[in-house]
Amino acid sequence: KNEVEQSPQNLTAQEEEFITINCSYSVGISALHWLQQHPGGGIVSLFMLSSGKKKHGRLIATINIQEKHSSLHITASHPRDSAVYICAVRWGGGTDKLIFGTGTRLQVFP
Amino acid sequence: DTEVTQTPKHLVMGMTNKKSLKCEQHMGHRAMYWYKQKAKKPPELMFVYSYEKLSINESVPSRFSPECPNSSLLNLHLHALQPEDSALYLCASSQIPMIRELFFGEGSRLTVL
């Protein structure tokens, strides 16, 4: 069993749909990152969370430390949101090491 | 400047060649990372440098040799690679000791013939 599980693995949506991507983890963490990777490779850091909720534009990320679960929401989705979304957790032991989820491939159609 | 710059973007090399990948950032970050990513897989950590010293080596074969000549530069020297080493190599950096967000480069796509 992976230490970081994401669901769904693949997601298709129509433009303007509300999208939720989930991340569950089994280790104690000090922080959780949501990352976006477009075709071609470059990775962009969307959020880093250690508690609560963060919002940036149409993106919202939440984390529940007790339940070891985080969600990434996209409101009013757009085709340019099509990308792979990756959840990564930083171990609570203070290491620099991230454990990555397997990613969620999102396609938004007009 | 919030960029991590990686060069070259693409590299094709034979199994007997010696080449290097370069990574540069000017954000004052003192942690720098090399990741390897195969198609449709998440990145895998290879090396971490903290304060210009190697802090994590994820049992990477010696044909990959990292180097951090100063706080802005990170190199990955490649020698005698195998075709299965073909992948996207990503560099990242972050502030330490209070780690905030990670900044990634666009990656170097390596093909080993």
Interface residues (C-beta under 8 A of the other chain):
Chain A: S30 A31 H33 L35 G40 G41 G42 I43 V44 S45 F47 M48 I86 A88 R90 T95 D96 K97 L98 F100 G101 T102 G103
Chain B: A31 Y33 Q37 K41 P42 P43 E44 L45 V48 S50 S55 I56 L88 L90 A92 S94 I96 I99 R100 E101 L102 F103 F104 G105 E106 G107 R109
